[in-house]
Amino acid sequence: SSSSSSSSSSSSSSLSSPRSSPRSSPLSLPLGLLSWALYVAMMSSGYAALPPTIQSERTYLSIAVVVLTLLYSALPGLLRGYIIRHHYTQATNLGHHAAETMLGIALYEATGSIFDDRASAIALWQKGEARHWPPALYCLGYIYRSSGRGVTKDTIHSVQQFKQAASMGHPPSMYALGKCYEYGKGIGQKPSIQAALVYHSQASSCGYEDSRREEGRLESKFRDPMHFASPRVQSQFDPTIKWGSLVDIL
């Protein structure tokens, strides 16, 4: 349990760090040039194939240019996503658990594709669940928090998944549990700031910055509950749970 906790926390700190200092992909420039080259080629061939009567219609051509420009502006992202998903698939086939979880995220969020594949994503995470892999448990807890995204809403099951992952030292799951206890979502009891503080404190001790910020906010809320209960102050906060991005889970 302790070794799992330390490995999970070190993995979290090492893999979450790019969020604070993002780097541009080396594929951005060549893929961008390729997409615009395809765009120009298609526009040239398409214009030549049009009947002369339509070629003279400037309004039609203007609309076509705008539509095609919007389509091809998304092409670099699609190509990058396709390459990323291809590498995740290769690593998954070699038995890499982290790649399997990230492939599920790519399928779920339609990375590198126009359409998502949520059924396959959930199947990958359930394989990780069978191995008690904390990031996969977190992903399942994440999607069960609300309905309409491949599963039926079940906040109690969501909390169970978060608790299982948190017991193995997974800071994002501790953060999620802190939110669940603060707002009373799926815990079977009234909201508890004290319990929320415990989970955020655990995640903060693992170096999870989101929980460190929440810990400071909740301590202020606990010291002065009447101030935070006022409608004016409550209106400054979003009552919905901020779950963060699925990317920041390892």
C-alpha positions in Angstrom: 0.0 0.0 0.0 2.8 2.5 0.9 4.8 1.6 -2.1 1.8 2.1 -4.3 1.2 5.4 -2.7 4.7 6.6 -3.3 4.8 5.4 -6.9 1.4 7.0 -7.6 2.4 10.3 -6.1 5.7 10.4 -7.9 3.9 9.5 -11.1 1.4 12.3 -10.6 4.1 14.9 -9.9 6.2 13.9 -12.9 3.4 13.6 -15.5 1.3 16.5 -14.4 4.2 19.0 -14.6 3.7 19.8 -18.3 0.4 21.4 -17.5 2.2 24.3 -15.8 4.8 24.7 -18.6 3.2 23.5 -21.9 5.4 22.9 -24.9 4.4 23.2 -28.5 4.4 20.0 -30.4 7.2 19.6 -33.0 4.4 18.3 -35.3 2.5 21.6 -35.3 4.4 23.3 -38.1 4.6 20.4 -40.7 1.0 19.4 -40.1 -0.2 22.9 -40.4 1.7 23.3 -43.7 0.3 20.0 -44.9 -3.3 20.9 -44.1 -3.0 24.3 -45.9 -1.3 22.6 -48.9 -4.2 20.2 -49.2 -6.6 23.1 -48.8 -5.1 25.0 -51.6 -4.9 22.0 -53.9 -8.6 21.1 -53.3 -9.7 24.7 -53.8 -7.7 24.9 -57.1 -9.0 21.6 -58.5 -12.5 22.2 -57.2 -12.7 25.7 -58.8 -11.5 24.3 -62.2 -14.2 21.6 -62.1 -17.0 24.0 -61.5 -19.2 25.1 -64.5 -18.4 28.6 -65.8 -21.8 29.8 -64.7 -21.0 28.9 -61.1 -17.4 30.2 -61.3 -18.8 33.7 -61.9 -20.9 33.5 -58.7 -18.7 35.3 -56.2 -21.2 34.8 -53.4 -21.1 31.0 -53.8 -17.3 31.0 -54.0 -17.0 33.2 -50.9 -19.1 30.9 -48.9 -17.2 27.8 -50.1 -13.9 29.4 -49.1 -15.1 30.2 -45.6 -16.5 26.7 -45.1 -13.4 25.0 -46.4 -11.1 27.2 -44.4 -13.0 26.3 -41.2 -12.7 22.6 -42.0 -9.0 22.7 -42.7 -8.2 24.8 -39.7 -9.1 21.8 -37.6 -7.0 19.3 -39.7 -3.7 19.8 -37.8 -5.4 18.9 -34.5 -7.0 15.8 -36.0 -3.7 14.6 -37.5 -1.8 15.2 -34.3 -4.6 13.4 -32.4 -4.4 10.5 -34.8 -0.7 10.1 -34.3 -1.0 10.3 -30.5 -3.7 7.7 -30.5 -1.7 5.4 -32.8 1.3 5.5 -30.3 -1.0 4.9 -27.3 -2.5 1.9 -29.1 1.0 0.5 -29.8 2.0 0.9 -26.1 -1.3 -0.6 -25.0 -0.6 -3.7 -27.1 2.7 -4.0 -25.3 1.0 -4.0 -21.9 1.7 -0.5 -20.8 -1.0 0.4 -18.2 -0.7 4.2 -18.4 -0.9 4.1 -22.2 -4.0 2.0 -21.9 -5.7 4.6 -19.7 -4.7 7.4 -21.9 -5.9 5.6 -25.0 -9.3 5.3 -23.3 -9.2 9.1 -22.8 -8.3 9.6 -26.4 -11.2 7.4 -27.5 -13.6 9.0 -25.0 -12.8 12.5 -26.0 -12.6 11.8 -29.8 -8.9 12.7 -30.0 -7.7 12.2 -33.5 -11.2 11.4 -34.8 -14.4 13.1 -35.6 -16.4 10.6 -33.6 -15.8 9.3 -30.1 -15.8 5.6 -29.1 -17.0 5.7 -25.5 -17.8 2.0 -25.3 -14.2 1.0 -26.2 -12.9 3.6 -23.7 -15.0 2.3 -20.9 -13.9 -1.3 -21.7 -10.2 -0.2 -21.4 -10.8 1.4 -18.1 -12.7 -1.6 -16.8 -9.6 -3.7 -17.7 -7.6 -1.4 -15.5 -10.2 -1.6 -12.8 -9.8 -5.4 -12.7 -6.0 -4.8 -12.1 -6.8 -2.1 -9.4 -5.0 0.5 -11.5 -5.8 3.9 -9.8 -6.0 6.1 -12.9 -8.5 3.7 -14.5 -10.6 3.8 -11.3 -10.5 7.6 -11.4 -11.7 7.6 -15.0 -14.6 5.4 -14.2 -15.5 7.6 -11.2 -15.2 10.7 -13.4 -17.7 9.5 -16.0 -20.2 8.1 -13.4 -20.5 11.6 -11.9 -23.0 12.6 -14.6 -25.3 10.8 -17.1 -25.3 11.0 -20.9 -21.6 10.2 -21.5 -21.6 6.4 -22.0 -23.0 5.4 -18.6 -26.0 6.1 -16.3 -25.4 8.6 -13.6 -24.4 6.9 -10.3 -22.7 9.3 -7.8 -22.5 6.6 -5.1 -20.5 4.3 -7.5 -18.4 7.3 -8.5 -17.4 7.9 -4.9 -16.6 4.2 -4.4 -14.2 4.3 -7.4 -12.6 7.5 -6.1 -12.2 5.9 -2.6 -10.6 2.8 -4.0 -8.1 4.8 -6.0 -7.4 7.2 -3.1 -6.7 4.3 -0.8 -3.8 3.4 -3.2 -2.4 7.0 -3.0 -3.9 8.6 -6.0 -4.0 12.4 -5.4 -6.6 13.3 -8.1 -9.0 10.9 -6.5 -8.4 12.5 -3.1 -9.1 15.8 -4.7 -12.4 14.5 -6.2 -13.4 13.1 -2.8 -12.8 16.4 -1.2 -15.2 17.9 -3.7 -17.8 15.2 -3.1 -17.7 15.7 0.7 -17.8 19.5 0.4 -21.0 19.4 -1.7 -22.5 16.1 -0.4 -22.4 14.3 -3.7 -22.7 10.5 -3.5 -21.5 10.2 0.1 -24.8 9.3 1.7 -24.6 12.1 4.3 -24.7 15.8 4.6 -21.8 17.9 3.2 -18.7 17.9 5.5 -16.1 20.5 5.3 -14.0 18.6 7.8 -13.9 15.5 5.7 -13.2 17.5 2.6 -10.3 19.1 4.3 -8.9 15.7 5.2 -8.9 14.5 1.6 -7.5 17.8 0.2 -4.8 17.7 2.9 -3.8 14.2 1.8 -3.6 15.2 -1.8 -1.8 18.4 -0.9 0.9 16.4 1.0 1.4 14.4 -2.3 2.2 17.7 -4.1 -1.2 18.1 -5.8 -1.6 21.8 -6.3 -5.3 21.9 -7.0 -5.9 20.4 -3.5 -3.5 22.9 -1.9 -5.6 25.8 -3.2 -8.8 24.1 -2.1 -7.3 23.4 1.3 -6.6 27.1 1.9 -10.1 28.1 0.7 -11.8 25.5 2.9 -9.8 26.5 6.0 -11.1 30.0 5.6 -14.6 28.7 5.1 -14.3 26.6 8.2 -13.0 29.5 10.3 -15.8 31.8 9.3 -18.8 29.8 8.3 -21.3 32.7 8.7 -19.3 34.8 6.2 -19.3 32.0 3.6 -23.0 31.3 4.2 -24.0 34.7 3.1 -25.8 34.8 -0.3 -23.3 37.5 -1.5 -20.3 35.3 -0.9 -22.0 32.1 -2.2 -22.8 33.8 -5.4 -19.0 34.1 -6.1 -18.6 30.4 -6.2 -19.7 27.9 -8.8 -21.8 25.2 -6.9 -20.9 22.6 -9.4 -18.0 20.3 -8.8 -14.8 21.2 -10.7 -13.5 17.9 -11.8 -10.6 19.1 -13.8 -9.3 17.5 -17.0 -9.1 13.8 -17.6 -5.6 14.3 -18.8 -4.3 15.2 -15.3 -4.9 11.8 -13.7 -1.6 9.9 -13.7 
